[in-house]
Each structure stands twice: as structure tokens, then as C-alpha cells.
Amino acid sequence: MRYYAIADLHGRYDLLSKAVQKAAEHADGSEYTFITLGDYVDRGPQSKEIIEFLMEFSKAPNVVCLQGNHEAMMVESIVHKLDPEWWVGNGGGTTLMSYGHPDVAYMHEVSYAYVPEDHLKWIASLLLYHETEKQIFVHAGMPQWGMNIPPKNPDNATKMQWMLYSKTDSGGWKGKHVVHGHHQFADGPHQWLSEKAGGRTDLDCWAYHTGRLVIGVFDDTQLHAKEFIEVLAA
């Protein structure tokens, strides 16, 4: 099985549509799974378009969509009617505008009513990780403490969506390679190789700013990426 993973789209539907096409062309009829690592919304201009596309696309059995910290912020803010400063101030304003909200000039004028309920339900239902023979795919990372605790343990959820590795941390989780985003590097992707610990790959290439996305290609024969496929905006 081959796995095509992308990270941190942040409203760049143009890059997502190209990545889906490139992965299918690269697979050339072979069986594969397409994995998105979260952070579909905020900052970039086309959050609504990404959610609408992924809601339909993820109905296919070979598509896995994970939840990032920006989706978590969005759901938490809207469902619990939180002060908009937290989410809207962290890029959520552009998401609301993609749903037709007027320009968010003043926080007290924000309305969450523009986001359809079915979109929120889908976002809230997303998994936090996807495990394969050699890899574990997650938005931000796998905490090293409590390594024998299953990653679905609620005590680990916040870390899995928000943690930042140090540049010297080779990562890994129970010997598996961790594939993640969240920590942006314009010159990415970056790989830390460690056969014993598992190592990790950070696929966040700051796509909403650089107009550049990278697909990591993995399979069940080795821990780290087989190759990377670059996706560029027009």
C-alpha cells in the first residue's frame, strides 16, 4: 500500500485540487491512500471550498482526513460561542469570510451563523491520527511521555494537535515514523531519520504563504518517505 500525505492547507484549495490530481497520476492505477493532516481552514482564502471538497472526497474508502488544531479551535469557538479573539484572531476571520461573512473589522461584530451545521459536524468527527504498518500520521506530533498509552487517550489529544518538536528531536512513536505538519518551514519538508526510534517527517511547507505544497509518499516497506512530490500554485 502506498500513502500520499499532505499537511496544513490553510485555505489553499488551489493546491489541494492539484495535489489530489498529482497523487492519482503518480499512483498510476496502483492501490493507495490519500491522507490530509489537518489545518484546512484559516489564513488562506478558500477554507469553505476545502471543507466542501473534503466532505465529499473523504467518502471514498482510500481517503483519510485528520483534524488539526485550527479545526479544533473553529469547532470549540462556534459550538461554545467563545470570544472570537481566540479563533478569529488566529486566522479564523478569513474562514468566516470564505463562508460569506463581511470583512471582520471588529470582533464584536462576528457572527458564527455563516458556517453550516453539517460542516461543523463533519469537522468535529475527524480523527486525530491514522496508523499504518510503518508510520503514524498526525497533525502536530506524538508526545514522547506515556508512549505505551494509546494515542486516542484524551490526555494526549491536545499534544497531538498543538505540540512543536525541537529541531533536534528525531521523533518516532513506538518505533514507527511520525508524519506530521503544524511546524512550518518554507524550505520543507524536513526529515529526521532514526531506524531505532522511528524518526519523523514534517510536511508543513507554509503553503498558504509560499504557494507551495509537498506530498510525502510513504509505503509499508520502509519508515521514511520514498519520495516527495512538489505542488506549486499557478
VEXMARLO-980976 format. One record per residue (C-alpha): x, y, z; chain. Coordinates in steps of 0.001 Angstrom, whole numbers, padded with zeros to 6 digits. Example, Ala and Ser with C-alpha at 12.3 -4.5 7.8 and 13.67 -1.06 7.14 Angstrom:
! residues 2
         u         v         w   chain
    012300   -004500    007800       A
    013670   -001060    007140       A
! end
This chain:
! residues 234
         u         v         w   chain
    000000    000000    000000       A
    001201    003484   -000862       A
    000285    006568    001208       A
    000195    010138   -000099       A
    000191    012701    002728       A
   -000224    016480    002690       A
   -000241    018968    005559       A
   -001534    022430    006508       A
   -003529    023656    003525       A
   -004876    026728    005362       A
   -007408    027798    002775       A
   -005382    026904   -000334       A
   -007957    024907   -002265       A
   -005975    025505   -005445       A
   -003093    023469   -004037       A
   -005366    020742   -002682       A
   -007020    020137   -006053       A
   -003612    019886   -007732       A
   -002291    017538   -005040       A
   -005231    015154   -005445       A
   -004637    015019   -009199       A
   -000864    014568   -008865       A
   -001259    011735   -006348       A
   -003677    009878   -008630       A
   -001343    010325   -011607       A
    001655    009147   -009584       A
   -000192    006068   -008299       A
   -000998    005177   -011925       A
   -003719    002703   -011055       A
   -001983    001200   -008024       A
   -003773    000967   -004690       A
   -003130    003968   -002445       A
   -004473    006030    000454       A
   -004614    009833    000393       A
   -004111    011378    003854       A
   -004652    015010    004844       A
   -003059    016027    008153       A
   -005410    018830    009207       A
   -005418    022635    009263       A
   -007684    023033    006247       A
   -009118    026324    007447       A
   -007921    029834    008396       A
   -005405    032309    006957       A
   -005851    031426    003269       A
   -008872    032473    001155       A
   -010679    029199    000352       A
   -011449    027388    003604       A
   -015088    026763    002707       A
   -014117    025273   -000650       A
   -011660    022902    001029       A
   -014214    021696    003585       A
   -016887    021192    000931       A
   -014460    019230   -001239       A
   -013090    017064    001576       A
   -016543    016260    002936       A
   -017355    014610   -000392       A
   -013864    013309   -001182       A
   -013498    011573    002194       A
   -016496    009339    001442       A
   -014087    007245   -000607       A
   -012528    004363    001375       A
   -008980    005368    000406       A
   -009192    008913    001812       A
   -008320    009814    005421       A
   -008852    013345    006767       A
   -007411    014187    010177       A
   -008277    017118    012428       A
   -005768    019899    013058       A
   -005622    022459    015838       A
   -007297    025112    013660       A
   -010301    022850    013087       A
   -010379    022207    016839       A
   -010351    025972    017517       A
   -013109    026529    014975       A
   -015449    023903    016426       A
   -014759    024878    020028       A
   -015361    028579    019312       A
   -018583    028135    017351       A
   -020190    025355    019394       A
   -019460    027035    022728       A
   -019881    030606    021450       A
   -016444    031619    022684       A
   -014987    035105    022456       A
   -013895    035358    018785       A
   -010469    036738    019693       A
   -009021    033224    020072       A
   -010086    031659    016765       A
   -010910    034670    014581       A
   -007754    036417    015755       A
   -005719    033371    014704       A
   -006854    033323    011086       A
   -010498    032383    011555       A
   -011624    035708    010101       A
   -010628    034603    006600       A
   -012524    031352    007129       A
   -015707    033222    008026       A
   -015233    035479    005018       A
   -014958    032412    002759       A
   -018423    031472    004048       A
   -019791    034877    003078       A
   -019250    036805    006316       A
   -018487    040503    005781       A
   -014933    041604    006454       A
   -014200    041028    010136       A
   -013202    044529    011189       A
   -014411    044425    014768       A
   -014522    041338    016946       A
   -017888    042239    018485       A
   -019489    042112    015022       A
   -018533    038490    014361       A
   -021358    036035    013627       A
   -020792    032288    013576       A
   -024133    031696    011821       A
   -022479    031693    008390       A
   -020926    028240    008930       A
   -023340    025380    008049       A
   -024072    022877    010799       A
   -023172    019893    008628       A
   -019722    021374    008064       A
   -019188    021688    011815       A
   -020375    018130    012433       A
   -018008    016760    009815       A
   -015058    018733    011169       A
   -015833    017635    014747       A
   -015969    013975    013661       A
   -012454    013885    012236       A
   -009896    011512    013721       A
   -006666    012677    015345       A
   -004335    010067    013863       A
   -004029    007282    011300       A
   -001714    004339    011893       A
   -000142    002121    009238       A
    002407   -000688    009226       A
    005404    001656    009436       A
    004015    005153    010090       A
    001634    007104    012261       A
    000073    010173    010643       A
   -000978    013033    012927       A
   -001343    016801    012762       A
    001350    018087    015153       A
    003128    015090    016639       A
    003145    012227    019102       A
    004131    013035    022703       A
    007052    011004    023998       A
    005689    010803    027527       A
    003280    007936    028048       A
    004498    006127    024944       A
    002614    002992    025964       A
   -000658    004917    026221       A
   -002786    004582    023072       A
   -002745    007856    021098       A
   -006538    008104    021326       A
   -006220    008685    025077       A
   -007846    012102    025712       A
   -004851    013211    027785       A
   -002760    013117    024609       A
   -005238    014836    022278       A
   -004072    018397    022921       A
   -000423    017465    022435       A
   -001200    015665    019180       A
   -002716    018845    017748       A
   -000557    021557    019308       A
    002919    020274    020211       A
    006065    021517    018496       A
    009119    019321    018157       A
    012551    020787    018746       A
    014805    020744    015693       A
    016959    018074    017316       A
    014074    015748    018250       A
    014111    012780    015876       A
    010567    011895    016939       A
    009125    008485    016300       A
    006439    006696    018282       A
    006869    003102    019446       A
    009322    002542    016602       A
    007048    003991    013939       A
    007778    007011    011761       A
    005682    010063    012688       A
    004366    012033    009701       A
    003080    015455    010734       A
    002688    019136    009895       A
    001938    022121    012160       A
    005533    023398    012435       A
    006063    025407    009265       A
    009273    025521    007277       A
    009203    027406    003982       A
    012102    025248    002759       A
    010450    021982    003871       A
    009735    019180    004011       A
    012200    018118    006705       A
    013015    014543    007694       A
    014666    013204    010832       A
    015788    009623    010214       A
    016142    007124    013023       A
    015632    003417    012379       A
    015662    002648    016102       A
    013335    005440    017278       A
    011282    005630    014099       A
    012117    009190    013072       A
    009703    011758    011718       A
    008802    013864    008686       A
    007395    017402    008872       A
    005394    018195    005719       A
    004292    021750    006623       A
    005725    023991    003878       A
    003811    027158    004881       A
    001594    026586    001852       A
   -000834    029459    002362       A
    002083    031919    002241       A
    004524    030253   -000173       A
    002023    028826   -002674       A
    003940    025553   -002363       A
    002706    022196   -001075       A
    004662    018941   -000863       A
    003178    015448   -000964       A
    005048    012879    001087       A
    004934    009390   -000457       A
    005192    006509    002022       A
    004596    002770    001908       A
    004780   -000361    004047       A
    008348   -001288    003091       A
    010267    001456    004935       A
    009746    004017    007685       A
    010617    007287    005976       A
    009300    008824    002762       A
    010018    007094   -000531       A
    009909    010468   -002289       A
    008315    013909   -002283       A
    006110    015446   -004964       A
    006067    019235   -005208       A
    002826    021094   -005913       A
    003030    024753   -006945       A
    000372    027403   -007383       A
   -000182    028651   -010929       A
! end
